[in-house]
Amino acid sequence: MNPITLRRHEMALVPESARVILRPFIPGSTHRITTIIGRALAMSEEDVTRDLAAVLIEFEARHLDIESPLLANFERVLPHLFTQRPLSQARKLLIGALFSGEYALESAALFNPSIVPHPDQSGVAEGSLRFIMSLRATGEGHISSIEFRSGLIDSTGNVALDPISRFVTVPEIDPNPSYRKKPFIIKLHEMGFENGASIAVMEPLGESFTRNDLNASVGRIRRETVPVTQGLTSTLSCIQWLADSNYEMHFSPKLAMSERIIFPVSPNESNGIEDARFVRFREDDGSVMYYATYTAYNGHAILPQLIETQDFLHFRVLTLNGTAVQNKGMALFPRRIDGNYAMLSRQDDENLFIMCSDNPHYWSDPKVLLRPAEMWESVKIGNCGSPIETEAGWLVITHGVGPMRKYCIGAALLDLRDPTRVIGRLREPLLEPEGSGREGYVPNVVYSCGSLLHAGELILPFAMSDRASAVASIPLKELLTALGA
């Protein structure tokens, strides 16, 4: 096989510890909370004003808006407040500061990127493409979140990132999101909670219902059921947990792309949102939705989830249903095939699977697509993002794990009409760890969560050893030739 030309672009996305958000920093002990509040209440207004000013002088310049999260954290401890006298805004802010702390989102790593065309291509020169790149950011405690970057690929294939802000902002969470009844009930069934109590909660709800509707129904069943058994409590807790796992959020359009951060919200992702694989999906009627599959991790178990957005401002997060919703590495094809959605997945931590469905939220009946074949992928294989449509077939960028837990990136080609049929696959890695890129939190790893085609080249962002990220490009014609197309 003739060597494939691989161009490494002169850019590196490295962790930046100065990009921080404010998080709650609240002790687990009620006694400690009330003691801290007591100290703040005992201060004179003059001392409050002075100490708050000192906090703002030290921290305000590190945040686009410091007062909103401080007040939000004050609201979190408000139930522990043991006075009914009105508090000044300054005292509320100072109490909020006592229960707040900065979190450096990417202090440990900025890795596992995916890339998609930006939904807004206005003002872009002919032959160029504006893009959005998502990245997994990891900080203290190995908690992962999703960050974004934007940039431009010009007509000659040069890749440039837009300026990166030092600020980051979490989205506003919709307090009353909507739900779809059918998938909600299916998920309850999968979790083993389709019983009399759950039926009683769900039956009066419409095909689309809100969190307020659900809370009212749960509250009614709790009041009307006597005695309150352990089974009832478990069922109602599961319903609330499932509702918490499906949420909506939005960013202000004033925020630059690099200022938007999706930080864990629901209990099932409390320890991280991992490896989002974004894809621009075009429906048969021409409408476009951006989907991303990701792994929610709570410190004990993983749960594949789905993100939907059309503008990267408003996001909807949903649990996935079906017997095949397990393990990591789900990657959606960018369009339907013969009327069905198609997905790559990993079911057994060894092989690459494919499955089809008439519903993007429900997956079952996976079939083995690729098994390890070469030594560099002999431990296990998986995908590096959604398949890419070419005239020759579906281009799948893969990853393989071989001796010494070394991760390499490869490629395979699937038939356009029947993606279960493999046309070709690389015998040698397309990209492997080398030089300083071998060193990191997890050494000897190259990995990607998604690439795209532009001007005859594959634009491949990739992570190096779970620490930093870079971008390479490969001529599509050379790659297809190597795949036997």
LORO-621516 format. One record per residue (C-alpha): x, y, z. Coordinates in steps of 0.1 Angstrom, whole numbers, padded with zeros to 4 digits, always signed. Layout:
BEGIN
XYZ...
END
This chain:
BEGIN
+0000+0000+0000+0013+0034-0009+0017+0057+0022-0012+0080+0028-0003+0117+0030-0011+0130+0065-0008+0167+0071-0006+0179+0107-0019+0214+0112+0001+0238+0132-0023+0240+0161-0027+0224+0195-0057+0226+0219-0041+0223+0253-0058+0225+0288-0061+0260+0302-0065+0261+0340-0077+0297+0340-0110+0289+0324-0132+0284+0354-0169+0283+0364-0185+0288+0399-0199+0256+0415-0217+0251+0448-0193+0243+0476-0217+0232+0503-0208+0210+0533-0229+0178+0537-0235+0186+0574-0265+0208+0583-0247+0219+0614-0217+0232+0593-0240+0250+0569-0259+0268+0597-0227+0276+0615-0213+0293+0584-0245+0312+0578-0245+0323+0615-0211+0339+0611-0223+0358+0581-0254+0370+0598-0234+0382+0628-0214+0406+0607-0222+0443+0606-0234+0457+0573-0202+0477+0570-0181+0445+0574-0203+0427+0549-0198+0455+0523-0160+0455+0529-0155+0417+0527-0178+0414+0496-0158+0441+0479-0126+0421+0486-0141+0390+0470-0153+0408+0439-0119+0425+0435-0102+0391+0436-0127+0371+0415-0150+0393+0394-0126+0396+0365-0125+0358+0361-0162+0355+0352-0185+0371+0327-0212+0373+0354-0202+0365+0390-0233+0377+0408-0259+0353+0393-0241+0321+0404-0234+0336+0438-0271+0343+0443-0280+0309+0430-0258+0293+0456-0273+0316+0483-0307+0302+0472-0294+0267+0477-0287+0272+0514-0318+0295+0519-0337+0266+0536-0311+0267+0564-0315+0304+0570-0326+0309+0606-0337+0346+0604-0368+0362+0589-0353+0397+0587-0347+0409+0552-0311+0406+0540-0292+0431+0519-0281+0421+0484-0245+0424+0496-0251+0399+0524-0268+0375+0501-0239+0377+0477-0214+0372+0505-0233+0341+0519-0234+0328+0483-0196+0333+0481-0191+0313+0513-0209+0283+0496-0192+0287+0462-0159+0276+0446-0142+0278+0413-0138+0248+0391-0112+0246+0364-0130+0227+0337-0100+0217+0316-0072+0217+0341-0064+0181+0335-0073+0175+0298-0089+0188+0267-0094+0159+0244-0116+0135+0223-0128+0161+0198-0156+0159+0171-0162+0184+0143-0193+0194+0123-0202+0222+0099-0215+0253+0117-0253+0258+0112-0245+0294+0102-0224+0297+0070-0233+0333+0063-0204+0355+0053-0181+0326+0046-0160+0329+0014-0167+0305-0014-0148+0273-0009-0145+0278+0028-0164+0262+0057-0171+0274+0092-0171+0246+0117-0179+0238+0154-0156+0215+0173-0167+0198+0206-0142+0187+0231-0142+0167+0263-0128+0189+0291-0117+0172+0323-0108+0189+0356-0105+0182+0393-0119+0148+0403-0119+0137+0366-0153+0153+0360-0158+0157+0323-0179+0183+0305-0184+0194+0269-0167+0225+0255-0169+0241+0221-0147+0259+0196-0154+0274+0163-0132+0281+0133-0128+0281+0095-0114+0257+0069-0104+0277+0038-0105+0266+0002-0069+0253+0004-0076+0232+0035-0060+0254+0061-0076+0252+0095-0079+0281+0118-0096+0285+0152-0115+0316+0163-0101+0334+0193-0107+0315+0225-0123+0334+0254-0109+0330+0288-0145+0329+0301-0169+0300+0302-0206+0300+0311-0230+0272+0319-0264+0272+0303-0297+0280+0319-0316+0248+0327-0353+0249+0318-0372+0243+0351-0402+0230+0333-0390+0209+0303-0414+0188+0281-0414+0150+0277-0427+0125+0252-0449+0099+0269-0442+0068+0248-0404+0068+0252-0407+0077+0289-0429+0047+0295-0406+0024+0275-0376+0035+0296-0396+0028+0328-0403-0007+0315-0367-0013+0307-0357-0002+0342-0383-0027+0357-0407+0000+0369-0438-0007+0348-0462-0014+0376-0495-0002+0390-0480+0029+0405-0462+0040+0374-0493+0033+0353-0513+0055+0377-0488+0083+0373-0485+0082+0336-0521+0074+0325-0536+0109+0330-0507+0126+0312-0509+0137+0276-0487+0124+0247-0465+0154+0255-0463+0166+0291-0442+0190+0312-0422+0185+0344-0449+0204+0363-0476+0180+0349-0455+0150+0360-0448+0164+0395-0485+0170+0400-0493+0134+0390-0466+0120+0412-0478+0141+0441-0514+0130+0437-0504+0093+0437-0483+0098+0468-0512+0115+0486-0539+0090+0475-0519+0057+0481-0522+0042+0516-0501+0027+0529-0470+0041+0513-0449+0010+0506-0412+0007+0498-0422-0004+0463-0443+0028+0457-0414+0050+0470-0389+0032+0447-0412+0036+0417-0419+0073+0423-0381+0079+0429-0373+0062+0396-0398+0084+0378-0383+0115+0392-0347+0102+0384-0358+0095+0348-0373+0130+0345-0341+0145+0359-0321+0126+0332-0341+0143+0304-0337+0180+0304-0335+0212+0283-0310+0241+0284-0301+0272+0265-0273+0297+0262-0275+0334+0255-0268+0342+0219-0244+0368+0231-0219+0341+0242-0191+0332+0219-0189+0295+0210-0159+0290+0232-0177+0305+0262-0204+0278+0262-0199+0248+0284-0222+0218+0291-0215+0207+0326-0231+0176+0343-0267+0183+0353-0285+0151+0361-0275+0125+0388-0266+0099+0362-0239+0121+0348-0226+0135+0381-0191+0122+0375-0189+0133+0339-0202+0138+0303-0178+0117+0282-0169+0116+0245-0197+0134+0228-0199+0123+0191-0217+0152+0172-0232+0146+0138-0251+0169+0114-0281+0148+0105-0302+0156+0075-0337+0142+0074-0354+0130+0041-0373+0162+0039-0341+0183+0041-0344+0195+0077-0313+0194+0098-0308+0184+0134-0274+0181+0152-0273+0149+0173-0246+0138+0198-0244+0106+0216-0224+0107+0248-0217+0086+0279-0232+0097+0312-0211+0085+0342-0221+0087+0379-0190+0071+0394-0204+0036+0393-0223+0030+0360-0225+0044+0325-0255+0054+0305-0256+0063+0268-0275+0096+0263-0285+0117+0233-0282+0155+0227-0304+0173+0202-0298+0209+0189-0304+0229+0158-0284+0260+0167-0259+0251+0195-0279+0275+0217-0308+0254+0227-0301+0218+0237-0323+0189+0246-0308+0159+0265-0326+0126+0264-0321+0090+0276-0319+0064+0250-0341+0033+0250-0337-0003+0238-0317-0034+0247-0287-0023+0226-0283+0010+0247-0253+0000+0267-0215+0003+0267-0198+0033+0250-0192+0046+0215-0226+0050+0199-0223+0069+0166-0252+0079+0144-0251+0078+0106-0258+0113+0092-0290+0103+0073-0315+0076+0071-0308+0045+0050-0339+0029+0033-0361+0049+0057-0343+0038+0089-0318+0054+0112-0285+0036+0116-0260+0035+0144-0225+0021+0151-0221+0008+0186-0199-0012+0210-0217-0040+0228-0190-0063+0241-0159-0041+0245-0142-0059+0217-0160-0056+0183-0177-0029+0163-0215-0033+0159-0242-0018+0136-0279-0015+0142-0309+0001+0125-0341+0016+0139-0372+0036+0128-0367+0058+0159-0335+0076+0168-0342+0071+0205-0348+0033+0205-0321+0008+0196-0320-0030+0196-0308-0060+0176-0271-0050+0170-0250-0070+0146-0212-0074+0145-0197-0053+0118-0160-0055+0124-0138-0077+0145-0102-0072+0154-0080-0083+0125-0045-0067+0127-0021-0068+0157-0025-0030+0163-0063-0036+0169-0061-0071+0184-0074-0061+0218-0105-0043+0207-0119-0019+0180-0144+0009+0179-0155+0039+0160-0140+0074+0160-0173+0092+0153-0202+0090+0129-0197+0075+0094-0190+0100+0066-0208+0096+0032-0186+0095+0001-0194+0084-0034-0174+0052-0028-0192+0043+0004-0195+0051+0041-0161+0061+0055-0158+0049+0091-0128+0062+0111-0120+0035+0136-0098+0031+0167-0079+0000+0176-0062-0011+0208-0032-0033+0206-0001-0044+0226+0007-0022+0256-0028-0006+0254-0017+0015+0225-0046+0032+0207-0043+0038+0169-0067+0053+0144-0077+0033+0113-0104+0034+0087-0130+0011+0070-0154+0015+0041-0190+0003+0041-0214-0001+0012-0237+0029+0008-0269+0010+0003-0260-0019+0027-0237-0006+0054-0235-0040+0070-0213-0050+0040-0176-0040+0045-0159-0030+0013-0124-0025+0027-0104-0016+0058-0068-0004+0064-0043-0030+0074-0020-0004+0089-0029+0025+0112-0039+0058+0096-0025+0077+0127-0007+0064+0158+0008+0081+0189+0043+0094+0184+0068+0118+0200+0056+0140+0228+0020+0130+0218+0026+0097+0235+0028+0113+0269-0003+0123+0289-0029+0112+0314-0033+0079+0295-0001+0074+0275+0001+0060+0239-0033+0070+0227-0047+0088+0197-0085+0091+0196-0112+0111+0178-0150+0115+0182-0157+0128+0147-0143+0142+0115-0156+0158+0083-0149+0161+0046-0141+0195+0030-0126+0202-0004-0115+0167-0010-0098+0162+0024-0107+0144+0055-0104+0169+0084-0095+0148+0115-0093+0164+0149-0078+0139+0174-0067+0137+0210-0032+0128+0222-0030+0106+0253-0061+0120+0270-0045+0154+0275-0045+0177+0245-0059+0178+0209-0046+0185+0174-0059+0184+0138-0047+0165+0108-0060+0163+0072-0058+0134+0047-0065+0135+0010-0098+0116+0006-0087+0101-0028-0056+0085-0013-0076+0071+0017-0102+0056-0005-0076+0041-0028-0060+0025+0002-0094+0011+0012-0097-0005-0022-0123+0019-0036
END
